Amino acid sequence: MRIAVLGTGGIGGYFGGRLAASGHDVTFVARAAHLATIRERGLQVASVAGDFTVHPASATDDPTTVGTVDAVLLAVKTWQMPPVLETLPSLVGPATAVVTTQNGVEAPDQVAAVVGRGAVLPGIAKIFAFIDGPGRITHAGGPASLVFDEWEARPGRPSDRVVRLRQAVAASGAASPVPEDIWAELWSKMLMVVPFGGLGAALAATLGELREDPARRALLRDAMREVEALARARGIRLPEKVVDGTMAFVDDQPADATTSLQRDLLEGRPSELDAWTGAVVRLAADSGVDVPLHRLLLEVLRSRHPDALPD
Ligand SMILES: NC(=O)c1ccc[n+]([C@@H]2O[C@H](COP(=O)([O-])OP(=O)(O)OC[C@H]3O[C@@H](n4cnc5c(N)ncnc54)[C@H](OP(=O)(O)O)[C@@H]3O)[C@@H](O)[C@H]2O)c1
């Protein structure tokens, strides 16, 4: 398959790297020293599932030179999307699939606004991976799965392009399980990540410190309930006991876990606050659902980190 990876970071570098290493024609979009090093020495991936290097690796900082591809892996951070989306139409032909990987639930709509819903495969990356230097990606843990489906999937009858792409991901050594309902899975991940991210950042607390303290644990659960109420108001078919299930998942994770939102905010980097807590508040207002905890978290985090949200 011809594949373009828009953003060669933790997600793009890992999943795109696996696809390239298994023989697909992958072009990595990167920039600055990362691009230069990938061109010179290839893309090096250190992975708990086995290290590998893609060399030579096809890489560019100009997506408009790539031409149309079978699949685009959109793997920039949410706040980096606007300029990247301007280049997207040059990659998209009538059958191209654009897989979103961003946390939050708004990326599919943002991509659809540019290339139409028919091109979008809403997706979820489940992995812990990051850039640890120019040309180098580390995969530190997580299931390393890339879950995606058509916007309006027919249960049990996946489209040909979805089948081909799932087979390619699975054959590359990553996982690509078939979701029961991609929108429910996107929201279920949001229900875990956004309360954990917002409370973790506001309290400078690890997952262990949130779940062990009864008052904080209650806040975590309440914040999850707000996301649940919002999702249900928007017609998302979440599992009946989604909050209990998510708390059980929380109890199973390493105690020292933190989210990228918390790390980015506390270390003064641009963050995905707008796409996480901001999106809950924005979509709740749109749906007539009250989310007081998220409103408070947004105000606290925005006032503490004035550069955290786009203008
Ligand atoms: N990493 C994970 O473990 C993980 C897990 C689940 C979900 N996610 C989600 O996946 C998304 C991507 O996260 P990530 O961790 O992979 O981010 P990341 O490591 O920061 O990677 C993004 C990459 O895109 C590059 N980029 C951005 N704009 C570009 C442009 N215009 N031209 C060329 N390159 C560009 C960035 O380059 P610069 O460094 O130069 O900006 C960076 O190399 C996020 O929404 C995140 O929430 C991540």
The ligand as an ORCA input file, in Angstrom:
! r2SCAN-3c Opt
* xyz 0 1
  N       2.076      9.006     21.919
  C       1.174      8.213     22.457
  O       1.543      7.269     23.164
  C      -0.282      8.415     22.156
  C      -1.203      7.414     22.524
  C      -2.540      7.575     22.177
  C      -2.949      8.696     21.484
  N      -2.058      9.673     21.148
  C      -2.538     10.829     20.392
  O      -1.934     10.808     19.111
  C      -1.739     12.141     18.628
  C      -0.290     12.288     18.212
  O       0.495     12.207     19.398
  P       2.048     11.872     19.416
  O       2.385     11.533     20.826
  O       2.416     10.912     18.341
  O       2.658     13.319     19.074
  P       4.184     13.689     18.817
  O       5.080     12.609     19.325
  O       4.376     15.081     19.278
  O       4.267     13.629     17.225
  C       3.728     14.585     16.374
  C       4.747     14.800     15.289
  O       4.155     15.556     14.245
  C       5.116     16.514     13.832
  N       4.456     17.618     13.140
  C       3.482     18.436     13.588
  N       3.131     19.329     12.648
  C       3.934     19.070     11.582
  C       4.051     19.655     10.304
  N       3.295     20.702      9.937
  N       4.980     19.147      9.449
  C       5.760     18.108      9.807
  N       5.682     17.481     11.009
  C       4.768     17.972     11.888
  C       5.754     16.971     15.115
  O       6.946     17.662     14.849
  P       7.493     18.763     15.910
  O       8.065     17.945     17.044
  O       8.502     19.493     15.096
  O       6.315     19.594     16.333
  C       5.981     15.605     15.770
  O       7.144     14.991     15.275
  C      -2.148     13.075     19.773
  O      -3.441     13.591     19.556
  C      -2.150     12.169     21.000
  O      -3.095     12.577     21.978
  C      -0.719      9.556     21.461
*
